[in-house]
C-alpha cells in the first residue's frame, strides 16, 4: 500500500436524465477520521452508504463531502380537479333554464379557478433509481481521485522523510565514530581527572576514587543510545517502504528519536558530540513535523 498524506481535494460532476449533480471532497489533517457530510434535501438516505465508502477509503483525516443536485429543466403537468369540475357541471344543470345551453369549451373551463392545476412533474421510480446510481458512481470516482491525490503527496512526503532518516543515520554515525568515544581517549581523560583529584589530597581512597571514575565512565557511555537510534532508523525505513497508514507509528518513532538525542546531549562530554546531538534534535523535529501530515 502507498503512503497517503491527509490533505487533498477532488470534484466529480455529471448528469443523469434531467438532473445535474456534483461531489466535492476536501481532506485536511486530523488525529482520527472524521467525515462532515452535506446532502441536499431528499437524499439523506444516502448518508449511511457515503460514510461506509469513505471509511473504507481512508483511516485518518478530517473529510468534508458535499453533494449538490439540480434539475436542468422544469417539467410541468396539468392536473384535473375532477371534484371541482363535477361541482361546476352540477351548477350548470341547475341553471340550465337561465344560461346558454351550449356545451362548455375547454378555454372556458380553464378560466375557472381550481378546475386545472399546474405542478412540476415528478420522475418515476426508475429514473430516480438511475439518478441515485449515477450519483453513487460519482462518489466512488471522487473518492478514488482524492485517494490518488493523497497518495501523490504521500510519495513526496516519503522522499522527504527518507532524506531526514538518512541525515539521522549520518549524525548517529558521526557520534559513534567521534574520537572522544575511543577507549584510549576515555582512559586518558579519566587518568587526568583522577590525577587532578589526587594531587595534594592524599587522604582520598585511591581505589574508591578509581571505582567512582569507572562508574561515571559507564554512565557517560553512549553505546545503548547509538544502538537504539540505529534500530529506530531501520524501523522508520521499513514503515516507509511498507506504506499504508503509518503516520501514528512514525510519530511514535519520532518521539523515540527525540528521547535518544536528549540523552546523548545530556551525557556528552565532548563538544563535537554535543554539536552532533543538537543537529540530531533539529532534523528529528523536521522529521516529526512532516510525519504529522501522513495518514
Secondary structure by P-SEA (a helix, b strand, c coil): cbbbcccbbbbbbbccccbbbbbbbbbbbcccbbbbbbbccccccaaaaaaaaaaaaccccbbbbbbbbbbcbbbbbbbbaaaaaaaaaaaaaaaccccccccccaaaaaaccccccccbbbbcaaaaaaaaaaaaaaaaaaaaaaaaaaaaaaaaaaaaaaaaaaaaaaaaaaaaacccccaaaaaaaaaaaaaaaacccccccaaaaaaaaaaaaaaacaaaaaaaaaaaaaaaaaaaaacccaaaaaaaaaaaaaaaaaaaaaacccaaaaaaaaaaaaaaaaaaaaacccc
